[in-house]
Amino acid sequence: MKRSESQESIDRLEKGLSTIANAQIEVDKLSKAIKAKEPELEEMSRVLEIKDADLKKNLAETEIKSKFVAEETDKQNIVVEATSIKKKGIEEEKKETEEAKKGALKLADSLDKKEISEVSG
């Protein structure tokens, strides 16, 4: 029985060694594949760095433009508000003028020719 147990141990060790050898072969293949991909990965990394720098530059430019647009919008809003205030004042003056005109026409209609002659001279 000892011989059989020894054979089983030998078989297990051989199987284990075979598994380790096969694993080593796979590790070697993967290492070669990784090394083959390294130049491509380095190039991709370089391209991504350039794109990142471009994006940061574009973002900075966009922020500057956005700030400019906001400032110009504020200026235009001030102009619009001032124009609205002027328009309101003009409309009030127009209303007052129309009321004065109506009053003058009413007065003129109420005067007869004799009164007009006396007023004019």
CNS distance restraints for C-alpha pairs under 8 A (distance, minus, plus):
assign (resid   1 and name CA) (resid   5 and name CA) 6.18 0.50 0.50
assign (resid   2 and name CA) (resid   6 and name CA) 5.98 0.50 0.50
assign (resid   3 and name CA) (resid   7 and name CA) 6.07 0.50 0.50
assign (resid   4 and name CA) (resid   8 and name CA) 6.18 0.50 0.50
assign (resid   5 and name CA) (resid   9 and name CA) 6.19 0.50 0.50
assign (resid   6 and name CA) (resid  10 and name CA) 6.10 0.50 0.50
assign (resid   7 and name CA) (resid  11 and name CA) 6.00 0.50 0.50
assign (resid   8 and name CA) (resid  12 and name CA) 6.06 0.50 0.50
assign (resid   9 and name CA) (resid  13 and name CA) 6.09 0.50 0.50
assign (resid  10 and name CA) (resid  14 and name CA) 6.05 0.50 0.50
assign (resid  11 and name CA) (resid  15 and name CA) 6.03 0.50 0.50
assign (resid  12 and name CA) (resid  16 and name CA) 6.00 0.50 0.50
assign (resid  13 and name CA) (resid  17 and name CA) 5.99 0.50 0.50
assign (resid  14 and name CA) (resid  18 and name CA) 5.98 0.50 0.50
assign (resid  15 and name CA) (resid  19 and name CA) 6.10 0.50 0.50
assign (resid  16 and name CA) (resid  20 and name CA) 6.12 0.50 0.50
assign (resid  17 and name CA) (resid  21 and name CA) 6.03 0.50 0.50
assign (resid  18 and name CA) (resid  22 and name CA) 6.11 0.50 0.50
assign (resid  19 and name CA) (resid  23 and name CA) 6.03 0.50 0.50
assign (resid  20 and name CA) (resid  24 and name CA) 6.08 0.50 0.50
assign (resid  21 and name CA) (resid  25 and name CA) 6.28 0.50 0.50
assign (resid  22 and name CA) (resid  26 and name CA) 6.33 0.50 0.50
assign (resid  23 and name CA) (resid  27 and name CA) 6.10 0.50 0.50
assign (resid  24 and name CA) (resid  28 and name CA) 6.08 0.50 0.50
assign (resid  25 and name CA) (resid  29 and name CA) 6.25 0.50 0.50
assign (resid  26 and name CA) (resid  30 and name CA) 6.13 0.50 0.50
assign (resid  27 and name CA) (resid  31 and name CA) 6.01 0.50 0.50
assign (resid  28 and name CA) (resid  32 and name CA) 6.19 0.50 0.50
assign (resid  29 and name CA) (resid  33 and name CA) 6.18 0.50 0.50
assign (resid  30 and name CA) (resid  34 and name CA) 6.05 0.50 0.50
assign (resid  31 and name CA) (resid  35 and name CA) 6.15 0.50 0.50
assign (resid  32 and name CA) (resid  36 and name CA) 6.05 0.50 0.50
assign (resid  33 and name CA) (resid  37 and name CA) 6.25 0.50 0.50
assign (resid  34 and name CA) (resid  38 and name CA) 6.16 0.50 0.50
assign (resid  35 and name CA) (resid  39 and name CA) 7.85 0.50 0.50
assign (resid  37 and name CA) (resid  41 and name CA) 6.08 0.50 0.50
assign (resid  38 and name CA) (resid  42 and name CA) 5.97 0.50 0.50
assign (resid  39 and name CA) (resid  43 and name CA) 6.12 0.50 0.50
assign (resid  40 and name CA) (resid  44 and name CA) 6.13 0.50 0.50
assign (resid  41 and name CA) (resid  45 and name CA) 6.03 0.50 0.50
assign (resid  42 and name CA) (resid  46 and name CA) 6.18 0.50 0.50
assign (resid  43 and name CA) (resid  47 and name CA) 6.15 0.50 0.50
assign (resid  44 and name CA) (resid  48 and name CA) 6.04 0.50 0.50
assign (resid  45 and name CA) (resid  49 and name CA) 6.16 0.50 0.50
assign (resid  46 and name CA) (resid  50 and name CA) 6.35 0.50 0.50
assign (resid  47 and name CA) (resid  51 and name CA) 6.17 0.50 0.50
assign (resid  48 and name CA) (resid  52 and name CA) 5.91 0.50 0.50
assign (resid  49 and name CA) (resid  53 and name CA) 6.17 0.50 0.50
assign (resid  50 and name CA) (resid  54 and name CA) 6.19 0.50 0.50
assign (resid  51 and name CA) (resid  55 and name CA) 6.01 0.50 0.50
assign (resid  52 and name CA) (resid  56 and name CA) 6.13 0.50 0.50
assign (resid  53 and name CA) (resid  57 and name CA) 6.17 0.50 0.50
assign (resid  54 and name CA) (resid  58 and name CA) 6.07 0.50 0.50
assign (resid  55 and name CA) (resid  59 and name CA) 5.96 0.50 0.50
assign (resid  56 and name CA) (resid  60 and name CA) 6.17 0.50 0.50
assign (resid  57 and name CA) (resid  61 and name CA) 6.23 0.50 0.50
assign (resid  58 and name CA) (resid  62 and name CA) 5.99 0.50 0.50
assign (resid  59 and name CA) (resid  63 and name CA) 6.10 0.50 0.50
assign (resid  60 and name CA) (resid  64 and name CA) 6.31 0.50 0.50
assign (resid  61 and name CA) (resid  65 and name CA) 6.19 0.50 0.50
assign (resid  62 and name CA) (resid  66 and name CA) 5.90 0.50 0.50
assign (resid  63 and name CA) (resid  67 and name CA) 6.10 0.50 0.50
assign (resid  64 and name CA) (resid  68 and name CA) 6.22 0.50 0.50
assign (resid  65 and name CA) (resid  69 and name CA) 6.08 0.50 0.50
assign (resid  66 and name CA) (resid  70 and name CA) 6.12 0.50 0.50
assign (resid  67 and name CA) (resid  71 and name CA) 6.20 0.50 0.50
assign (resid  68 and name CA) (resid  72 and name CA) 6.13 0.50 0.50
assign (resid  69 and name CA) (resid  73 and name CA) 5.95 0.50 0.50
assign (resid  70 and name CA) (resid  74 and name CA) 6.19 0.50 0.50
assign (resid  71 and name CA) (resid  75 and name CA) 6.32 0.50 0.50
assign (resid  72 and name CA) (resid  76 and name CA) 6.14 0.50 0.50
assign (resid  73 and name CA) (resid  77 and name CA) 6.03 0.50 0.50
assign (resid  74 and name CA) (resid  78 and name CA) 6.31 0.50 0.50
assign (resid  75 and name CA) (resid  79 and name CA) 6.39 0.50 0.50
assign (resid  76 and name CA) (resid  80 and name CA) 6.06 0.50 0.50
assign (resid  77 and name CA) (resid  81 and name CA) 6.06 0.50 0.50
assign (resid  78 and name CA) (resid  82 and name CA) 6.12 0.50 0.50
assign (resid  79 and name CA) (resid  83 and name CA) 6.03 0.50 0.50
assign (resid  80 and name CA) (resid  84 and name CA) 6.07 0.50 0.50
assign (resid  81 and name CA) (resid  85 and name CA) 6.24 0.50 0.50
assign (resid  82 and name CA) (resid  86 and name CA) 6.22 0.50 0.50
assign (resid  83 and name CA) (resid  87 and name CA) 6.00 0.50 0.50
assign (resid  84 and name CA) (resid  88 and name CA) 6.13 0.50 0.50
assign (resid  85 and name CA) (resid  89 and name CA) 6.29 0.50 0.50
assign (resid  86 and name CA) (resid  90 and name CA) 6.13 0.50 0.50
assign (resid  87 and name CA) (resid  91 and name CA) 6.07 0.50 0.50
assign (resid  88 and name CA) (resid  92 and name CA) 6.22 0.50 0.50
assign (resid  89 and name CA) (resid  93 and name CA) 6.19 0.50 0.50
assign (resid  90 and name CA) (resid  94 and name CA) 6.02 0.50 0.50
assign (resid  91 and name CA) (resid  95 and name CA) 6.16 0.50 0.50
assign (resid  92 and name CA) (resid  96 and name CA) 6.22 0.50 0.50
assign (resid  93 and name CA) (resid  97 and name CA) 6.02 0.50 0.50
assign (resid  94 and name CA) (resid  98 and name CA) 6.07 0.50 0.50
assign (resid  95 and name CA) (resid  99 and name CA) 6.18 0.50 0.50
assign (resid  96 and name CA) (resid 100 and name CA) 6.15 0.50 0.50
assign (resid  97 and name CA) (resid 101 and name CA) 6.03 0.50 0.50
assign (resid  98 and name CA) (resid 102 and name CA) 6.13 0.50 0.50
assign (resid  99 and name CA) (resid 103 and name CA) 6.20 0.50 0.50
assign (resid 100 and name CA) (resid 104 and name CA) 6.12 0.50 0.50
assign (resid 101 and name CA) (resid 105 and name CA) 6.10 0.50 0.50
assign (resid 102 and name CA) (resid 106 and name CA) 6.08 0.50 0.50
assign (resid 103 and name CA) (resid 107 and name CA) 6.16 0.50 0.50
assign (resid 104 and name CA) (resid 108 and name CA) 6.04 0.50 0.50
assign (resid 105 and name CA) (resid 109 and name CA) 6.04 0.50 0.50
assign (resid 106 and name CA) (resid 110 and name CA) 6.23 0.50 0.50
assign (resid 107 and name CA) (resid 111 and name CA) 6.44 0.50 0.50
assign (resid 111 and name CA) (resid 115 and name CA) 5.88 0.50 0.50
assign (resid 111 and name CA) (resid 116 and name CA) 6.41 0.50 0.50
assign (resid 112 and name CA) (resid 116 and name CA) 6.28 0.50 0.50
assign (resid 113 and name CA) (resid 117 and name CA) 6.16 0.50 0.50
assign (resid 114 and name CA) (resid 118 and name CA) 6.26 0.50 0.50
assign (resid 115 and name CA) (resid 119 and name CA) 6.08 0.50 0.50
assign (resid 116 and name CA) (resid 120 and name CA) 5.99 0.50 0.50
assign (resid 117 and name CA) (resid 121 and name CA) 5.89 0.50 0.50
